[in-house]
Amino acid sequence: MKIKFRLGELFCGPGGIALGASLAGKNNSKIHLEHTWASDYHPDSCSTYKLNFPETNVICEDVISLNLNKLKPIDAFAYGFPCNDFSIVGESKGLKGKFGGLYRYGVDILNKFNPKFFIAENVSGLTSSNGGKAFKKITSELSKAGKNGYDLVIHKYKFEQYGVPQTRHRIIIVGIDKKLGLIYKVPSPTTLNKYITSREALEVPPIKSGVFHNEIKKQNERITERLKLIKPGQNVWNAILPKHLKLNVKNTKMSQIYKRLDPSKPAYTITGSGGGGTHGYHYKEPRALTNRERARIQTFPDNFNFVGNSESIRRQIGMAVPPQGIRIIFESIIKTFSKVNYSSIPANIKEYNQPDLI
């Protein structure tokens, strides 16, 4: 008889964590992960989640107004609390920003339902925001939550080392109820010696004609002219360009601006927003990536459909957690509860009060 974990999610997005959990649960004969409820405030993300996980109760409203008393009990919890104020790109306001304090709603969930384990995800800038004080406060509150508190294992995952064709680095906090006496270990990288390249992601197998969201976006002829002169792996700053194609920007020189993918390496981080030069650019053709290509780089399968216009879908894809990366973490948690040994490495953030260890 399988042990059933009822999973709840906050800030669920289009379902990257949900898909990873589903894939992990399918590979275990003893433990079953069941999606109980999920919540997000973005209407198109909610619709995408409902479309791909129709049996889940999706609550589409701001977490601030979410009534916890109407949520069904859960045994497992996951949330990628908003990273806007912790990202190194931008003002990095941390806990002082509009989104910085939203992690507390996850603490409220832990206090109310006392799930056996939880996963929290955020950008690597979390450890340095507010001089490291935000990280200390968040991890302290998470470790003390619930009836018994949680043993935390915190690690900066480089997802290109776990089968994701993208250099996407994220802090993942795994907490297990202290009373259970179980020890989660960080799974060993699976693709450390052979990263999956952007070419493999986009061409193996080729994207079939007629697949949803693979439309090529129209772009200015000047952008096309510029991209033709930028070689794969180069950006607008290190390419040799005539004066009329150079950017007149003084204060910032982000490396990803009009950067074309290198077909021999994983893609750089796919983002969900940003103006000119931030859309991600193909290594072979002088154009921005299609949303389906972005989805492949984020490891969403071609049959995973999205709801919304082109920019909304780009947002959903860029803000999602890569399903194949989080799948390995869920599999390791399941093995921990099943008391099955697995290959592991030491966590690279040893103590909550030492955020400079990464």
C-alpha positions in Angstrom: 0.0 0.0 0.0 1.4 3.4 -1.0 1.9 6.2 1.5 0.1 9.3 0.2 1.5 12.8 0.5 -1.1 15.5 -0.1 0.8 18.4 -1.7 -0.1 22.1 -1.3 1.6 25.0 -3.2 1.8 28.8 -2.9 3.0 31.0 -5.7 2.5 27.9 -7.9 3.0 29.6 -11.3 2.2 27.5 -14.3 3.2 24.2 -12.6 6.9 23.6 -12.8 7.1 22.3 -9.2 3.9 20.3 -9.7 5.2 18.6 -12.9 8.5 17.8 -11.1 6.6 16.3 -8.2 4.4 14.3 -10.5 7.4 12.9 -12.4 9.1 11.9 -9.1 6.0 10.2 -7.7 5.6 8.0 -10.8 9.0 6.4 -10.2 8.2 5.2 -6.6 6.1 2.2 -5.7 5.8 3.1 -2.0 4.9 6.8 -1.9 2.4 8.7 -3.9 2.3 12.5 -4.3 -1.2 13.9 -4.7 -1.8 17.6 -5.7 -4.4 18.9 -3.3 -4.4 22.6 -3.8 -2.3 25.3 -5.4 -2.5 29.1 -5.3 -1.3 32.0 -7.4 -2.5 35.5 -8.2 -1.7 35.6 -11.9 -4.8 34.5 -13.9 -3.0 33.0 -16.9 -0.7 31.0 -14.6 -3.7 29.7 -12.8 -5.4 28.7 -16.1 -2.2 27.0 -17.2 -2.0 25.0 -14.0 -5.7 24.0 -14.2 -5.2 22.9 -17.8 -2.3 20.6 -17.0 -3.4 19.5 -13.6 -7.2 19.4 -13.8 -7.7 17.4 -10.6 -6.0 20.1 -8.4 -8.0 22.8 -6.7 -6.4 26.0 -8.0 -7.2 29.1 -6.1 -6.5 32.3 -8.1 -6.2 35.2 -5.7 -3.6 37.3 -3.9 -2.0 35.4 -1.1 -2.7 38.3 1.2 -6.4 37.6 1.0 -6.1 33.8 0.9 -8.3 32.1 3.6 -6.2 29.3 5.1 -9.2 27.9 6.9 -10.7 26.9 3.5 -7.7 24.9 2.4 -7.7 21.1 2.8 -5.1 19.5 5.0 -1.7 18.7 3.5 1.3 16.5 4.3 3.8 18.3 2.0 4.2 21.9 1.0 6.2 23.7 -1.8 6.6 27.3 -2.6 8.9 29.5 -4.7 8.2 32.7 -2.8 8.6 35.8 -5.0 12.2 36.6 -5.8 11.8 40.2 -7.1 13.3 41.9 -4.1 16.1 39.3 -3.6 17.4 39.2 -7.2 20.9 40.7 -7.8 19.3 42.2 -11.0 17.4 45.3 -9.9 17.3 47.3 -6.6 17.5 44.2 -4.3 15.3 45.7 -1.6 15.0 42.4 0.3 12.6 42.4 3.2 12.0 46.1 2.7 10.5 45.6 -0.8 7.0 45.0 -1.9 7.5 41.2 -2.3 10.2 40.6 0.3 7.9 39.7 3.2 5.7 37.2 1.2 7.7 34.3 2.5 5.8 34.6 5.7 2.7 33.2 4.2 4.6 29.9 3.7 5.5 30.0 7.4 1.7 30.5 8.2 1.0 27.3 6.1 3.6 25.3 8.0 2.2 26.5 11.4 -1.4 25.6 10.4 -0.9 22.3 8.6 2.4 21.0 10.0 3.3 19.1 6.8 5.9 16.4 7.1 8.2 18.2 4.7 8.4 21.4 2.6 10.5 22.8 -0.3 11.2 26.5 -0.6 12.9 28.0 -3.7 14.4 31.4 -4.4 17.3 33.1 -6.3 20.8 32.9 -5.0 20.7 36.6 -4.2 18.6 35.6 -1.2 21.7 34.9 0.9 23.1 38.4 0.5 20.0 40.6 0.6 19.9 43.2 3.4 23.5 42.2 4.3 22.5 38.6 4.9 19.9 39.6 7.5 16.9 38.6 5.3 18.3 35.1 4.8 18.9 34.6 8.5 15.4 35.8 9.4 13.7 33.6 6.8 15.6 30.5 7.6 15.1 31.0 11.3 11.4 31.4 11.0 11.1 28.3 8.7 13.2 26.2 11.1 11.0 27.1 14.0 7.6 26.7 12.2 5.1 23.9 12.7 4.5 21.9 15.9 8.0 20.5 16.1 10.2 22.7 14.0 12.0 21.6 10.8 15.5 20.3 10.1 16.7 22.4 7.2 19.1 21.5 4.4 20.0 24.5 2.3 21.9 24.2 -1.0 22.6 26.4 -4.0 21.7 24.1 -6.9 23.3 24.6 -10.2 20.6 23.1 -12.3 22.8 22.5 -15.4 24.4 19.8 -13.1 21.0 18.1 -12.8 19.9 17.7 -16.4 18.6 21.2 -17.1 20.1 22.7 -20.3 20.4 26.1 -18.6 22.8 27.8 -16.1 20.0 28.4 -13.6 21.3 28.7 -10.0 18.8 28.7 -7.2 18.6 28.3 -3.4 16.5 25.4 -2.4 15.5 24.9 1.2 14.3 21.4 2.2 12.7 21.1 5.6 11.7 17.9 7.3 9.6 17.7 10.5 12.2 17.3 13.3 10.1 14.7 15.1 10.5 12.3 12.2 14.2 12.0 12.7 14.9 11.7 8.9 17.9 13.3 7.3 17.6 14.7 3.7 20.8 14.7 1.7 21.6 16.8 -1.3 21.5 14.5 -4.4 24.7 14.1 -6.4 24.7 16.0 -9.7 23.6 13.8 -12.6 25.1 15.8 -15.5 28.2 17.3 -14.0 30.6 15.8 -16.6 28.3 16.2 -19.6 26.0 19.1 -19.5 22.9 19.1 -21.8 23.5 21.8 -24.4 21.1 24.3 -25.8 21.4 22.6 -29.2 20.4 19.3 -27.6 17.5 20.9 -25.9 16.1 22.5 -29.1 17.0 19.9 -31.7 16.7 16.5 -29.9 14.1 15.7 -31.0 13.3 18.5 -33.4 10.3 20.6 -32.5 7.4 19.4 -34.7 5.5 21.8 -36.8 2.2 22.8 -35.3 3.3 22.5 -31.7 1.8 25.2 -29.5 3.7 28.4 -28.8 6.4 27.9 -31.3 5.6 31.0 -33.4 8.5 33.3 -34.3 8.0 36.8 -33.0 8.3 39.7 -35.4 11.2 41.9 -34.7 12.7 45.1 -36.0 15.0 44.8 -39.0 17.7 46.6 -37.1 17.7 43.8 -34.5 18.0 41.2 -37.1 20.9 43.1 -38.7 22.6 43.3 -35.3 22.1 39.6 -34.5 23.6 38.6 -37.8 26.8 40.1 -36.6 26.7 38.7 -33.1 28.3 35.2 -33.1 26.9 32.3 -31.0 27.9 32.9 -27.4 28.6 36.6 -28.0 26.5 39.5 -26.8 26.1 43.1 -27.9 29.1 44.3 -25.9 31.7 41.9 -27.1 30.6 41.5 -30.8 32.2 43.6 -33.5 29.4 46.0 -34.6 29.3 49.1 -36.7 28.4 52.3 -34.9 24.8 52.4 -35.9 24.1 48.9 -34.4 25.8 49.5 -31.1 23.8 50.4 -28.0 24.1 53.8 -26.4 24.0 52.6 -22.8 26.4 54.0 -20.2 25.3 52.7 -16.8 24.7 49.0 -17.4 26.3 46.3 -19.5 24.4 43.1 -18.6 26.0 40.2 -20.3 22.7 38.8 -21.6 21.8 41.8 -23.7 21.3 40.4 -27.3 23.3 37.4 -26.3 23.0 34.4 -28.6 23.0 30.9 -27.3 26.2 28.9 -27.6 25.1 25.5 -29.1 27.9 23.7 -27.3 26.9 24.9 -23.8 23.8 25.0 -21.7 21.7 28.2 -22.3 22.1 31.1 -20.0 19.2 31.8 -17.6 15.8 32.2 -19.2 14.0 35.2 -17.8 10.3 36.0 -17.6 10.5 39.8 -18.2 12.6 42.5 -19.6 12.7 44.8 -22.6 14.9 44.9 -25.7 17.8 42.5 -25.8 16.6 40.2 -23.0 14.4 37.7 -24.8 17.1 35.0 -25.4 18.5 34.6 -28.9 18.9 31.5 -31.2 22.4 30.3 -32.0 21.6 29.4 -35.6 19.0 32.0 -36.7 19.2 35.8 -36.0 16.0 35.9 -33.9 14.6 35.7 -30.4 13.7 32.3 -29.1 10.1 31.1 -29.4 8.2 30.4 -26.2 8.3 26.7 -27.0 12.1 26.9 -27.3 12.2 28.7 -23.9 9.9 26.0 -22.5 12.3 23.3 -23.7 15.2 25.0 -22.1 13.2 25.1 -18.9 12.5 21.3 -19.4 8.7 21.6 -20.0 7.7 18.8 -22.4 6.1 19.8 -25.8 2.7 18.6 -24.6 2.6 21.0 -21.7 0.3 23.7 -22.9 0.3 27.3 -21.7 -2.6 29.8 -21.5 -2.3 33.5 -22.4 -0.7 35.9 -24.9 2.9 35.6 -25.9 4.3 37.9 -23.2 2.2 36.2 -20.5 3.5 32.8 -21.6 7.1 34.2 -21.6 6.5 35.4 -18.1 5.2 32.0 -16.9 8.1 30.1 -18.5 10.8 32.4 -17.2 9.5 32.5 -13.6 8.9 28.7 -13.3 11.0 26.2 -11.6 12.6 23.7 -14.1 10.5 20.5 -13.7 13.4 18.1 -14.3 15.6 19.9 -11.8 13.0 19.9 -9.0 12.1 16.3 -9.9 15.4 15.1 -8.6 14.9 16.9 -5.4 11.5 15.4 -4.9 12.9 11.9 -5.7 15.5 12.4 -3.1 12.9 13.4 -0.5 10.8 10.4 -1.4 13.9 8.1 -1.0 14.6 9.8 2.4 11.1 8.9 3.6 11.3 5.4 2.0 14.7 5.0 3.8 16.4 4.2 0.5 20.1 5.2 0.1 21.1 7.5 -2.7 24.2 9.2 -3.9 24.7 12.6 -2.2 27.0 15.5 -1.7 27.4 17.9 1.3 25.1 20.9 1.3 27.0 24.1 0.4 25.3 26.3 2.9 26.2 24.7 6.3 24.7 27.1 8.7 21.8 29.5 8.5 23.9 32.3 10.0 26.7 32.1 7.4 25.2 33.2 4.1 28.6 33.9 2.6 29.5 30.2 2.3 28.3 30.1 -1.3 
